Amino acid sequence: MEGASSEPLGPVSSPAGFLLLSSVLDGRTAVFPDPRTLHYFGTDDSGIPSVRFRNHCAAASFEPSVLVQITVSTMLWLAPIVLLLVTSSTCNAGMGGRKLLDPSTDDAPPAYSTGHTEPSTVDLGKAEGFTVLAFTTVTNTGPTTVGGCLGVCDVDQVVPGEGQITYSDSCRAAKDVAVAAMDDVKDAYNEAANHTDDAVIIDVVNIGGVTFTPGLYKTTGALEVSSGTLYLSGKGVYIFQMDTTLLMSTGRQMVLSGGAEASDIFWVVGSSATFEVNSVVMGTVMAHQAISVNTGATVTGRLFAINAAVTMQSNTVAFPVVSGGRRRQLQSVYSEDAISPVMPVKLLTAEEFTVIAYATITNTGLTNVGGLIGVNPGSAVTGETEISFFPEPLPYGRVTTDGAKIPKADAQTAYDDAKGRVDNVVGVNIVNIGGLTFWPGLYKSTGALEVSSGDLVFDADGDESGVFIFQMETTFSVSSHIKMHLVNKAKACNVFWQMGSSANFASYSEVVGTFMAYAKIDVWSGAKIEGRLFSLTEAVNLQANDVVFPSCSTDDAT
């Protein structure tokens, strides 16, 4: 300013750090942070002391960069001067709700390093569908929400406080599933830790108030965000390697911008990780030891404690999104080597039936059935008066004992066909397949199968002719409230189950496919079946169920 003294007289002070001026600017109000942006600049041309300050907020109806000059005499004339206590750094007018990154600038801090090579991503394998995975245990206090799968490798499978955990869209994995996922986490940890090409050395401990772009970053000590916000800016892969600990102090945040995604951020922690109260964390955290998440902290990503526990306290652990907001597959794919059988199992005349039994069909309560039902060589259908038939498809209803003879024989042929398939068979070496995704293929177990922890997904990967065949030598069971899902053009009419013994569907479970059991089939209260129930040597027992004829329409498969 021409004629102004070059020596500042010092900052203007106001209680609570803010000055509110009224009536001088066309009756509008101006709010200015102090002391960072409100300073004396000396005298103006007339010799009257004046101040100049930059209007960061739009409460004065000025553009963000406008410089406003008001003389001290004018300010003294204003009475009263009202004090405004501001609890948020977000200005609600003229800034589009934009959060100020720093009181002195509207932009993120300069990048820590530029011009380096982006690393390749880290392959999580079967762990990709998990958000919380621990070697010893997961403990929880207070209401916590977990997206994706949660798993514990310890044999006892104890999760103290699990009753207050809400699983959003996904599952609590069984031990064998968790162990397989943790094996892949160890591989991922070693892979990420061994990245060396074009690594940028971090020579500070506190990386708060710093911006990082995609790249590989390494420190031989600890990292923390203890003052300021950590900015991750730009689409691409971020890998942070540290030899010891990772700490997020109370209320500190990681902020994504410029296309950065939590699914592309990896923290390789040589010791333990701690996220203090109300901190905000982004990315997959792979800690060699424990992970502690304190009250109110939120995580968009994953928490993997390779040799110890994950501790949570009233948190939200959200599954990380990818481009376009589409979620990655929640459940782990059991085998990526599976190949769809060329042909589905041929049912012949049994195709029009939803229930066929050797000895009898029993029913208790109001049951709805689509298609035909029949018994042969037995004849009894107890509780038949409480069975109603859906009007479609045609034909529907109960056939006579003689009318069921050929369909019963064709059901046996279909069973033998499914059991005899061997081409491209994938061995299922676990009992509980809950929480998993299966692609079209032929799957075989030499024992029993069950779906007891987490829903089961059939993913046809867009192939509406994809066939799923499951062979098991003994029993099959589905636990209460567990569901099976058809996605990406998978169809119920192309799912087949061959069981060497019996099948049991617990209350309110929901299953899909043609179930061909050598022995009995029990369907408990409220369970729903989209498919068929064939018992070759015993009975089918129903209890207030819906048995829907299996759809071959892609309209029902997303």
N, C-alpha and C positions, 0 to 999 in steps of 0.2 A: 504494500500500500504506500503510494507516494507520500512523502512527508512524515511517515510514521516512524516512531522510534524502533530501532532494531532489537532492543532488549526487552523481552517479555517481563511483565510485572508479576507473573505468577498465576496460578490457576484460581478461578473463581470457585469458592467452596459453597456447597449447599447441603443441608441434612439429607441423609439417605442417598447422597450421590447424584441427585437429579434436580434440575431447575425447571420449573414450569412457569411460562410467561403468558399472560393473557392480555387481550384487548389491543395489543400494539399492531398485530398483523391482521387487519380487517376483521377484528373481533374473534379471530381463531386462536387456537391454543398451540403452543410449541413446547415440545418436551425434548430436552437435550441431556445426554449423559455427561456427567461431570465427575472427575476433573479431566478425563482423557481428551475431550473434544471442546472444552470451554476454557479459553485462555485470553488474558489481556494481550493485546498486540501493541500497546502504547497509545499514542494520541493520533486523532485524525487531523485533517487539514486545518481545522479551526482550533486545534489545541485541546479539544475535549477528549478525555480518556474514553476509549471504546473497546469493545470486545468483539471477537469473531469466533464463530463456532460452526462446525459442519452438522447439518441436519441429517442424522441417520434415520430417524423414524419419520413417518409421513403424517404424524398427528397434526403438524402445522400446515398440511396440504401442500407441501413443497416436494419437488422431485428429490430423490435421495442425495444428489451431489450438490444441491444448491447451497451457496454460502450466504448466511444471513448475518447482517451486522446490526447490532443494537447498541446504542450508547449507554454508558453506565448511568448517566443522568436520567435517561428514559426509564431504565430498570428501577432506579431508586424512586421514580415518580409513581411506578406501578404499585398499587396496594389493594388488597393484600397479595403477597406472593404465595401461591398455593404449592404445597409440597405433594408430589405424587410418588407413592411407593410402588415401584414396578417390580413384579415378581417373575416376569417372563422376558426373555430377550427377543420375543417375536413381536413385530409391529404389525398391527392388524389392518392398517389403512395404507393404501398406496404401495405396499410391498408384496402384495399377493400372498400373504401368509408366510413369506420367506423367513427362515430362521437366520438371524445374524450369526455368522460363524465366529466373529471376534468383534469387540466393540470398536476396533479401529479399522476394520476392513469387512467388505461383504464377500470376500473370496477366501477359499481355503488357503492354508499356508503353502509356501513353495514346496515342490517335491523334494524329498530327501536325496533322491538320485534319479537321473534321467539317462536315456540313451542305452540302457542295458537290454539284454535279450530276455524275452519272456520264457520261463521254463515250461516243460510239458506238464500236463495235469497229473494228478496222483490217482491211481486206480485203486478204489476201495473194495472192489470185488463184491462179495456177499454182504459186506458191511454197509454198502451204499444205502440200503433201506433202513438203517438204524439211525437214531438220534442220540440214544444213551446206551452205552455198552461198557460194562465193568468186569474186571477179572474176579474180584472177591465179592462185592455186594454193591447195591445201590440203596442209599437211605434217603428218606424224604420226610420233611416236616412241613405241614400246611398244604393248602390246595395248590397243586402243580399240574400243568398241562404239558403233555408230551406228544408231539407229532412224530410219525415214523415209529419204528420198533424200539423197544427197550429190552435189554438182555443182560443176564448175569451168567458167568461161566462156572461159578462155584456149584458144587454138587447139590447143596441145600436149596439153591434158588431163592434165598430169603431176600425180600425187599421190605425192610421196615418202613411203615408209613405208606405202603402201596395203596391202602384204601382211600387215600386222599389224592391219588394220581388219576387224572383223566387222560385216557389214550385217545387222541384225536385222529380218526381215520386209519388207525393202524393197529399195532399189536404188542403183546407181551410175549417175547420169543421163548421157546423151550431151550433147555440147556444145550442140547446137541446143535441146535441152530445158532445159538449164541457162541458156542465154541468155534464152529466153522467160520462165523463172521469175524471173531477175534483173531483167528489165524490169518485172515486176510488183512486185518488192521495191522498186525505185526509186519506183514510184508509191505503194506503201504507206508508204515512208519519208517522202515529201513530204506525203502525207495526214496522217500522224501528227504530223509536225513543224509542220503548219499548224493543228492544233487550237488554238484560243485561248479558247473559251467557258468561263468559270468556272474558269480555270486557277489553281491554288494555287502561289504562289511559294515555292520552297525556298530559305531564306536561310542554309543550312549546307552544308558539303561532306560531312561524315560523317553518313550517315543510319542507321548502325548503332545498335541499341538503341532504334529508333523503330518505331511501328506506322503503317501506311498503310491506309486504306480505299479502295474504288473511287473513282477520280477522275482528273483531269488535273493533273499536277505538272510544274513547269518551274523550271530554274535556268539562269542565264546563264554559269555556269562548269562545274565538274566535280562528279561525285557519286562517293562511295566508301562502302564498308562496311568500316571499318577497326577499329572497336571495338564489340563487341556484335552481336546478331543483328537482322536486318531482318525484321519481321513484316508480312505482307500479309493482312489479315483482312476477310472478307466477299465474297460472290458478286457479281461485276460486272467491269467493264473498268477496267484500270489502264494509264495512259500516263505514262511518265516522259520528259520532254524535257530534254536537257542539251546545251549548246553545245560542250563539249569532251569529256573522257574519263569512262569508267566503270571503277571498280576494286573488286574484291572481294579483301580481304587474306587471307592464309593462314588457313585453317580457318574463315573466316566463312561464315555461312549465311543464306539466305533461307528463311523458314518460312511455309507457307500454313495458314490456319485460317478457320473460319467459312464454308466453301464456296468460298473463293478457288481458282481453277484457273490452272495455268501457261499454258494456251491463251489466257487473257484478259489476259495481262500483256505489255506492249510497252515496250521500252527503245529510245529514239531517241537515238543517240549521235553527237554532232557530229564526233567524232574517232575514237579507238581505244578498245577495251575489253580489259581484262586481268583474268583470273580466276586468282588465285594458288593455290598448292598446297592441295589438299583443300578448296577452297571449294565451296559448293553454290549453284547459280544456278537461278532459276525465270523462265521467260518467253521471248519472242522478242526477241533482241538484234539490232537493225539498226544496224550501225556504218558510218559514212561511210568509215572506213579499216580497219585491221587488227583482228583479234580473236585474242588469245593465251590459250590454256587450258592452265594448267600442270599438273604431275604430280598425278594423283589427283582433280582437280576434276571435279565432275559437273554436268551441265546437263539440266534437264527443260524442253525448249523448242526454240529454234532459234538458229543462229548464222549471220548473214548479213553478210559483209564486202563492201560495195558496190563499193569501188575498190581493194581490196587482198586480203590472204591471211587464211586461218584456220589457226592453228597449234595442234596438239593433242599431248598427251603422256599416254598411258595414261589416257584419260578414258572416261566413259560419257555419251553425248548421247542422251537418251531422247525419243521423240516425245511431245508433250504430250497428255494425256487431256482429255476433255470430260465433261460431266455423265453420271453413271451408269457411268463408267469406259470408255465406248465410244470407240474411237479414231476420229479423223477419217480421211478417206480418205488412204491413204499415197501413192498415185500421183496425179499431176495429171490432171484430166479434160481430154482433148484439146479437146473442144468442147461447150459447154453449149447450143449452138443445134441440135444434131442431133435429127432427128425420125425415129422408127422407121418403116420402110416398112410399108405396110398389110399386105402379103402376103409370106411367105417365098418363096424361089426354088422353083419347081415342079420336082421331080425325076422325077415320073412313075414309070416302072418302075425307074429307076435308084435309087430310094429304098431298095430292099432290098439294095443292093450297098455294100460298103465299099471295094473296089478294082476299078477298071475301067481297062484300058490298051488303047491302039491297037495297039501292036506286040508287047509281051511284058511279063510280070511275072517279075522275078528275085528270088530269095531266097537268103540265106546265113545259116545258124544257125537256132536254134529261134524260130519266129515264131508268134504267136497272133492269129487273125483272127475277128471276129464278122461274121455275115451272109454275103453271097455275094461271090465274086470272078469276074472274067471278062475275056477278051481278044477283041477283034474290030477289024479283020479278021485280025490275027495269031492265033496259037494257042498259043504256047509259054509254059509256066510252069516256069521252071527252079528247082530246089531245092524243088519242091512237096512232096517227102516230109518235109521239115522244117517244113511248115506245118500247124498244128493249128487246129481251129475251136472257138470257144466254143459250148456247147450252146444258147445263146440269143443273139439271137432266131432264130426259125424263119422262113423256111428258111435254111440255111447250107451252105457248101461251094463247090466250083468248078462253074460252069456250062460247057456246051460253047460252041464258037465261035459256032455258030448261035444258041444261047440268049442269048449276049451281044450280039447284033446290035442288037436294039431298045433294050435298056438303054444301049448305047453311043451310039446316036442320041439318046436322051433326055438323056444327059449333055451332049451337044453343045447341045441345046436349052436346057438349064438354064444352061450357060455363056453362051449368047447372051442369055438373059433377064437374068442378073446383070450382064453387060457393058452392056446397053442401058438400065439404070435411070438416070434423071436427076432425078427429083423430090426436092427438098430435099437435093441432094448437098452434102457438106462436103468441101472440098478439103484434102488432106493434103500440106502443103508441106515435110515433113521425110522423111528416109529411115528413120531408126531410131525406131521407136515403142515401144521398150522402156521400162519404167518408167511407162507411161501407163495411164490408164483410159479406156475408150470406153463411152459410152452407146449404146443402140439407135439405129441410123441408117445412112445410106448414105455411104460414105467413098470418095474417089477420089484416086489418085496418078497423075501423068503419067509417072512413072518406076518405080523399084523401091521395095520396102518391106523392112525387116528388123527383127527383134527381137533386139538384140545387147547391150543393157545394161539389165538389170532385167526383171522379169516383166511380162506384159501382162494387164490385168484387163478383163473384160466385166461391166459393172454394169447390170442391167436395171431397177434402181430399183423392184423389186417387180412389174414387168409381165412376167408369164410368157410373154406373146406377143411380147415385144420382139424385133425382128429386126436383125441386124448384117450388113451387106454391105460387103465391101472390094473395090474395083476397082483394079487396077494394070496398067500397060501393059507392064511387063517382069517382073522376077524377084521372088521372095519367099524369104526365108531366116530361119531361127531358129538362134541360136547354142547351143552346148553348155550343157546344164543349165538353160537358160531354160525357164520354165513359163508357161502361160496359165491364168488362173483365172476361174471363173464365180461371180458373186456376186449376191445379191438377185434371185433367180429367173431369172437368165440360164440358157439351155439350149444345149447343144452343137448340137442339131438346128436351131437358129435362127441359126447363125453360118455365113456363106458367104464364100469367098475366090475371086475370079476373077483369074487371073494370065495376062498376055499372053505369058509365056515359061515358065520352069521354076520349080520349088520345091525347096528344100533344107532338110532338118531335121537338124541336127547331133546328135552322140551325146548321148543321155540328155536331150534336150529333150522337153517334154510340151506338145502342142498340141491345140486343139479346133476343130471345124468341118468343113465340106465344102470340100475343096481341089480346085478345078477348074483345072488347068494346061493351057495350050495345048501345052507341050512336056513334058519328062520331070519326074518327081518322084523325088528321092533321099531315102531315109530311112535314117539311119546308125545304127550299133550302139546298142541300148538305148533309142532314141527311142520315145515312146508317142504314139499318136494316138487321140483320141476323136472320131471323125468318118469322113470318106470321102476317098479318094485317087483322083481321076479324071485320067488323062493322055489328052488328046484326039488327039495325033499321035505320041507316042513311048511310053516304057516307065515303069512304076513299079518301082523297085528297093528291095527290103527287106533288112534285115540284123538279125536277131534282135530283132524289134519286137513290140509289142502294138498291134493296130489294133482298137479297141473300137467296136462299133456305137454311134452317137451317141444319147444319152439325150434323150427329150423329157419326162422326169419331173421335176417340181419338187422331188422328194425329194432329188435330187442337187445342187440349186442352193441355196446358202444366201443 
